[in-house]
Amino acid sequence: MRQVDVFNGDADGLCALHQLRLALPAAAELVTGVKRDIKLLDRVNAGAGEQVSVFDISLDSNRGGLMRLLEAGASVEYFDHHHAGEIPQHRNLVAHIDLSAGVCSSMLVDRCLAGQYRPWAIAAAFGDNLAASARAMAAAAGLAGPQTEKLERLGEYLNYNSYGDSLADLHFHPADLYGEIKPYADPFVFIAESEAFPRLAAGFHDDMLQADTLRPLREDACCAAYMLPDAPWARRVSGIFANRLANSSPARAHAVFTLNRYGEYTVSVRAPIANPQGADTLCLMFDTGGGRTAAAGINRLPAGEMDRFLASFKEQFGK
């Protein structure tokens, strides 16, 4: 049976796919891209007798592609935690959708597998900036502090690799990075033995040194906004930088702007960790916006919409 695996190129998409394929090996065709490349089902053709597995991309953003596949007779299994809208009721669809703030797609796969490859789900949760969920899982699994810290770094580095304006900005194409982790059932062995891990670590630390020099565009007790320069390193760190800001000031919301190849802005939004709600509500006010309650974004914000965004950002989180 033909198998197509469709996954977000970030830590959560990678680790969700990896867990399922460790448990259920399949020679699958891979469809993926940079983190913001989420309308991936538009690139998939499948029909009767063929299986499509989807990891960590919004069902609502892929509704047209999903319905086309279902009506063509393909069987689709869907794991996601982003804004979904109405979930279709179709005999060919198995949907594992949970929009709770402390849940990521890898945790949904982990549930289905009864924790068989839980360390990978923990790494994914750290990568998605769900540190409380990740640490709770690590404690329940009996992991020591240094082990948990290794998984935190792994998740952060895998997630860091997914951010860019195009695949050329990334250290690894996400499909190639999946190829690097695929042989490793144990993430600690991957950390110790792979060539990919130290390469990601070196790139991450070099880029973050530059990010640490940035100062806010606007800042008050409730909200802060940052503008990143037009450079590959800035595009690579945009999401991780937003996570770092959120963790350092948990009572404040953050927005990070990065100039993209269209002459517009890519925006990363983080709701306050102390009240992780409203990021998706804000971003859905704008074309190409979406995400989840705690963390969301806008793929293409026109420069003329900047003031409107900042006013809406303040209104959403400044109460």
C-alpha positions as CSV (number, residue, x, y, z in Angstrom):
1,M,0.0,0.0,0.0
2,R,1.3,3.4,-0.9
3,Q,2.1,5.6,2.2
4,V,2.5,9.3,2.2
5,D,3.8,11.1,5.4
6,V,3.1,14.8,5.6
7,F,4.8,16.7,8.4
8,N,5.6,20.2,9.6
9,G,9.4,20.6,9.4
10,D,9.7,21.7,13.1
11,A,10.6,19.6,16.2
12,D,7.0,18.6,16.8
13,G,6.3,17.4,13.2
14,L,9.6,15.5,13.1
15,C,9.2,13.8,16.4
16,A,5.6,13.0,15.8
17,L,6.4,11.3,12.5
18,H,9.5,9.6,14.0
19,Q,7.5,8.0,16.9
20,L,4.8,6.6,14.6
21,R,7.3,5.2,12.1
22,L,9.4,3.6,14.9
23,A,6.2,1.8,16.0
24,L,4.8,1.2,12.5
25,P,7.6,1.2,9.9
26,A,6.6,2.1,6.4
27,A,8.4,3.0,3.2
28,A,6.7,6.4,2.9
29,E,6.9,9.3,0.5
30,L,7.7,12.5,2.5
31,V,6.1,15.9,2.1
32,T,7.4,18.7,4.2
33,G,8.9,22.2,4.2
34,V,9.9,25.1,6.5
35,K,7.8,25.7,9.5
36,R,5.6,28.3,7.9
37,D,5.0,26.1,4.9
38,I,1.8,24.5,6.3
39,K,-0.6,24.0,3.3
40,L,1.2,20.8,2.5
41,L,-1.8,18.7,1.5
42,D,-2.1,20.8,-1.6
43,R,1.0,18.9,-2.8
44,V,-0.4,15.4,-2.1
45,N,-2.2,13.2,-4.6
46,A,-3.6,9.9,-3.3
47,G,-6.6,7.8,-3.9
48,A,-8.4,4.6,-3.0
49,G,-6.2,2.1,-1.2
50,E,-3.6,4.7,-0.3
51,Q,-2.8,6.0,3.2
52,V,-1.8,9.6,4.1
53,S,-0.5,10.4,7.6
54,V,-0.4,14.0,8.6
55,F,1.5,15.5,11.5
56,D,1.4,19.0,13.0
57,I,-0.2,21.2,10.3
58,S,-3.6,23.0,10.8
59,L,-6.6,21.0,9.5
60,D,-8.4,24.3,8.8
61,S,-5.6,25.6,6.6
62,N,-5.5,22.2,4.7
63,R,-9.3,21.7,4.6
64,G,-9.5,21.8,0.8
65,G,-6.6,19.4,0.3
66,L,-7.9,17.1,3.0
67,M,-11.5,16.9,1.5
68,R,-10.0,16.3,-2.0
69,L,-8.0,13.3,-0.7
70,L,-10.9,11.9,1.3
71,E,-13.3,12.1,-1.6
72,A,-10.7,10.4,-3.8
73,G,-10.8,7.4,-1.5
74,A,-7.5,7.9,0.4
75,S,-7.4,7.0,4.1
76,V,-6.1,9.9,6.2
77,E,-4.8,9.8,9.8
78,Y,-4.4,13.3,11.2
79,F,-2.4,14.4,14.3
80,D,-2.5,18.1,15.2
81,H,-3.0,20.7,17.9
82,H,-3.5,23.9,15.8
83,H,-6.7,25.8,15.0
84,A,-8.8,23.2,13.2
85,G,-12.3,24.7,12.7
86,E,-15.0,22.1,12.2
87,I,-13.5,18.6,11.9
88,P,-15.0,16.7,9.0
89,Q,-16.9,13.5,9.8
90,H,-15.8,11.1,7.1
91,R,-15.3,7.4,7.0
92,N,-11.8,7.7,5.6
93,L,-10.6,10.1,8.3
94,V,-9.1,9.3,11.7
95,A,-8.5,12.6,13.5
96,H,-6.4,13.0,16.6
97,I,-7.0,16.7,17.3
98,D,-6.5,18.4,20.7
99,L,-6.2,22.2,20.9
100,S,-5.3,22.3,24.6
101,A,-2.6,24.8,25.5
102,G,-0.3,22.2,27.0
103,V,-0.4,19.7,24.2
104,C,1.6,19.2,21.0
105,S,1.2,16.8,18.1
106,S,4.0,14.5,19.3
107,M,2.1,14.1,22.6
108,L,-0.9,13.0,20.6
109,V,1.2,10.3,18.9
110,D,2.6,9.4,22.3
111,R,-0.9,8.8,23.6
112,C,-1.7,6.5,20.7
113,L,1.5,4.5,21.3
114,A,1.1,4.4,25.1
115,G,4.4,6.1,25.7
116,Q,6.5,3.7,23.7
117,Y,8.9,6.3,22.5
118,R,8.2,9.0,25.1
119,P,11.6,10.7,25.1
120,W,11.0,11.9,21.6
121,A,7.7,13.3,22.6
122,I,9.4,15.1,25.5
123,A,12.0,16.6,23.1
124,A,9.1,17.8,20.8
125,A,7.3,19.4,23.7
126,F,10.4,21.3,24.7
127,G,10.8,22.4,21.0
128,D,7.3,23.7,21.0
129,N,8.0,25.7,24.2
130,L,5.7,23.5,26.3
131,A,8.3,23.2,29.1
132,A,5.9,22.4,31.9
133,S,4.3,19.6,29.9
134,A,7.8,18.3,28.9
135,R,9.1,18.3,32.4
136,A,6.0,16.6,33.8
137,M,6.4,13.8,31.2
138,A,10.2,13.6,32.0
139,A,9.5,13.3,35.7
140,A,6.8,10.7,35.2
141,A,9.3,8.7,33.0
142,G,11.9,8.8,35.8
143,L,14.4,10.8,33.8
144,A,17.3,12.4,35.7
145,G,17.8,16.2,35.4
146,P,20.8,15.9,33.0
147,Q,18.7,13.7,30.7
148,T,15.9,16.1,30.7
149,E,18.2,19.0,29.9
150,K,19.6,17.0,26.9
151,L,16.1,16.5,25.6
152,E,15.4,20.2,26.0
153,R,18.4,21.1,23.9
154,L,17.5,18.5,21.3
155,G,14.0,19.9,21.0
156,E,15.2,23.4,20.8
157,Y,17.8,22.6,18.1
158,L,15.3,20.6,16.0
159,N,12.8,23.4,16.2
160,Y,15.5,26.0,15.4
161,N,16.2,24.2,12.1
162,S,12.7,24.7,10.8
163,Y,12.6,28.5,10.7
164,G,13.5,30.3,7.5
165,D,12.1,32.2,4.6
166,S,13.0,29.3,2.4
167,L,14.7,25.9,2.6
168,A,18.0,27.6,1.7
169,D,18.0,29.3,5.1
170,L,18.0,26.0,7.0
171,H,20.9,23.9,8.0
172,F,19.1,20.7,7.0
173,H,16.1,20.2,4.7
174,P,13.5,18.8,7.1
175,A,13.2,15.5,5.1
176,D,17.0,15.1,5.4
177,L,16.9,15.9,9.1
178,Y,14.3,13.2,9.5
179,G,16.7,10.9,7.7
180,E,19.3,11.7,10.2
181,I,17.1,10.8,13.2
182,K,15.3,7.9,11.6
183,P,17.9,5.2,12.6
184,Y,17.7,6.2,16.3
185,A,15.0,4.8,18.6
186,D,16.8,6.4,21.5
187,P,17.3,10.2,21.3
188,F,20.2,10.1,23.7
189,V,22.1,7.9,21.3
190,F,21.3,10.4,18.5
191,I,22.7,13.2,20.6
192,A,25.8,11.2,21.4
193,E,26.6,9.7,18.0
194,S,25.0,11.7,15.1
195,E,26.8,14.3,13.0
196,A,23.6,16.4,12.8
197,F,23.3,17.2,16.5
198,P,26.6,19.1,16.9
199,R,26.1,20.9,13.6
200,L,22.7,22.2,14.8
201,A,24.2,23.1,18.2
202,A,27.0,25.1,16.6
203,G,24.6,27.0,14.3
204,F,22.2,27.6,17.1
205,H,24.8,29.1,19.4
206,D,26.3,31.3,16.7
207,D,23.0,32.7,15.7
208,M,21.7,33.3,19.2
209,L,24.9,35.3,20.0
210,Q,23.7,37.8,17.4
211,A,20.1,37.7,18.6
212,D,21.2,38.6,22.2
213,T,22.3,42.0,21.0
214,L,18.7,43.0,19.9
215,R,16.6,45.6,21.7
216,P,12.8,45.9,21.7
217,L,10.9,47.9,19.1
218,R,8.2,48.6,21.7
219,E,8.0,47.4,25.3
220,D,5.8,47.8,28.3
221,A,4.7,45.7,31.3
222,C,2.3,43.6,29.2
223,C,3.7,43.4,25.7
224,A,7.0,43.6,23.8
225,A,7.7,43.7,20.1
226,Y,11.1,43.1,18.4
227,M,12.3,43.6,14.8
228,L,14.9,41.2,13.4
229,P,17.1,42.3,10.5
230,D,16.9,40.9,7.0
231,A,19.5,38.1,7.3
232,P,19.4,34.3,7.2
233,W,20.5,34.0,10.9
234,A,17.6,36.2,12.0
235,R,15.1,34.2,10.0
236,R,16.5,31.0,11.6
237,V,16.2,32.3,15.2
238,S,12.9,34.0,14.9
239,G,10.9,31.3,16.6
240,I,13.4,30.3,19.2
241,F,14.1,34.0,20.0
242,A,10.3,34.4,20.6
243,N,10.3,31.4,22.9
244,R,13.3,32.7,24.8
245,L,11.6,36.1,25.3
246,A,8.4,34.4,26.5
247,N,10.3,32.3,29.0
248,S,12.3,35.2,30.4
249,S,9.2,37.3,30.9
250,P,6.3,34.9,31.5
251,A,3.8,37.6,32.4
252,R,4.3,39.4,29.1
253,A,3.2,38.7,25.5
254,H,5.8,39.0,22.7
255,A,5.8,39.6,19.0
256,V,8.9,39.1,16.7
257,F,8.9,40.6,13.2
258,T,11.2,39.3,10.4
259,L,11.4,40.8,6.9
260,N,10.6,38.1,4.3
261,R,11.3,37.7,0.6
262,Y,8.0,39.4,-0.3
263,G,9.0,42.6,1.3
264,E,6.5,41.9,4.1
265,Y,6.9,40.7,7.7
266,T,6.7,37.2,9.1
267,V,5.4,37.5,12.6
268,S,5.9,35.1,15.6
269,V,3.5,35.7,18.5
270,R,3.8,34.2,22.0
271,A,1.0,34.7,24.6
272,P,2.2,35.2,28.2
273,I,3.3,31.8,29.6
274,A,1.4,32.8,32.8
275,N,-1.8,32.9,30.7
276,P,-1.2,31.1,27.4
277,Q,-4.3,32.2,25.6
278,G,-5.1,34.5,22.6
279,A,-2.2,34.2,20.3
280,D,-4.3,32.4,17.7
281,T,-7.2,34.8,18.1
282,L,-4.9,37.7,17.4
283,C,-3.2,36.2,14.3
284,L,-6.4,34.9,12.8
285,M,-7.5,38.6,12.5
286,F,-4.9,38.9,9.6
287,D,-4.6,37.1,6.3
288,T,-2.1,34.2,6.4
289,G,-2.4,34.2,10.2
290,G,-2.9,31.1,12.4
291,G,-1.5,28.9,15.1
292,R,-2.5,27.8,18.5
293,T,-3.6,29.5,21.7
294,A,-0.1,29.9,23.2
295,A,1.9,30.5,20.1
296,A,0.9,31.6,16.7
297,G,2.1,33.6,13.7
298,I,1.4,35.5,10.5
299,N,3.2,34.4,7.4
300,R,2.9,37.6,5.4
301,L,2.0,40.9,7.2
302,P,2.1,43.8,4.8
303,A,4.2,46.7,6.0
304,G,1.1,48.9,5.9
305,E,-0.6,46.6,8.4
306,M,2.2,47.0,11.1
307,D,0.4,49.7,13.1
308,R,-2.9,47.8,13.0
309,F,-1.1,44.7,14.2
310,L,0.6,46.5,17.1
311,A,-2.7,48.1,18.2
312,S,-4.4,44.7,18.1
313,F,-1.5,43.1,19.9
314,K,-1.8,45.7,22.7
315,E,-5.5,45.3,22.8
316,Q,-5.3,41.5,23.0
317,F,-2.7,41.3,25.7
318,G,-2.6,44.7,27.4
319,K,-5.6,44.2,29.6
